[in-house]
Amino acid sequence: MALGEAIEKLKKYYKRFELGKTDKIKPRHVQKVLDKLSAKETSLLEEIEAAKKPSKKRRLEEKLKTTRKQADRARWLLDEISE
């Protein structure tokens, strides 16, 4: 699952949450997205370390920031639907 796909799935889950359809959101699905985001974070950290060009490093750092933000959102959603 690419980063964009994980973010899209998370958006879908948030929309369901906002509409009160939490019974349609399975915690294991949100956990799967969270696992993918965590794997992407690890991958990006490795790429940043190996990056030589400052422009590439900045681009990867922005992706990392987005990935971390989405992971935070996924954790919050998981906490909300698991209660």
C-alpha positions in Angstrom: 0.0 0.0 0.0 1.5 3.3 -1.1 1.5 6.3 1.2 -1.3 8.0 -0.8 -3.4 4.9 -0.6 -3.0 4.7 3.2 -3.9 8.3 3.6 -7.0 7.8 1.4 -8.1 4.8 3.5 -7.7 6.9 6.6 -9.8 9.7 5.1 -12.5 7.2 4.4 -12.4 5.9 8.0 -12.6 9.5 9.3 -15.6 10.3 7.1 -17.4 7.2 8.5 -16.4 8.2 12.0 -17.8 11.7 11.4 -21.1 10.2 10.1 -21.4 8.1 13.2 -20.8 4.8 11.3 -18.1 3.6 13.7 -19.5 0.1 13.6 -18.3 -0.1 9.9 -14.7 0.7 10.9 -12.8 -2.4 12.0 -9.9 -1.7 14.4 -7.7 -4.2 12.6 -8.1 -2.2 9.4 -7.0 1.0 11.1 -4.1 -0.9 12.7 -3.1 -2.2 9.2 -2.9 1.4 7.9 -1.0 2.4 11.0 1.5 -0.5 10.4 2.0 0.7 6.8 2.6 4.2 7.9 5.1 3.0 10.5 6.9 1.0 7.9 6.9 4.0 5.6 8.4 6.2 8.3 11.2 3.7 8.8 11.9 3.6 5.1 11.9 7.4 4.8 14.3 7.8 7.7 16.7 5.4 5.9 16.3 7.4 2.7 16.9 10.7 4.4 20.1 9.4 5.9 21.3 8.2 2.5 20.2 11.3 0.6 23.1 13.4 -0.7 21.2 16.4 -2.3 19.7 18.9 0.1 16.6 19.3 -2.1 15.9 15.5 -2.0 16.5 15.5 1.8 14.0 18.3 2.2 11.4 16.6 0.1 11.8 13.3 2.0 11.6 15.2 5.3 8.2 16.7 4.2 7.0 13.2 3.4 8.2 12.1 6.8 6.3 14.9 8.5 3.1 14.0 6.6 3.6 10.3 7.4 3.9 11.1 11.1 0.9 13.3 11.1 -1.2 10.6 9.5 0.1 8.0 11.9 -1.0 10.3 14.8 -4.5 10.6 13.2 -4.7 6.8 12.8 -3.7 6.3 16.5 -6.3 8.8 17.6 -9.0 7.1 15.5 -8.0 3.6 16.7 -8.3 4.8 20.3 -11.7 6.3 19.6 -13.2 3.2 18.0 -11.6 0.8 20.4 -13.4 2.3 23.5 
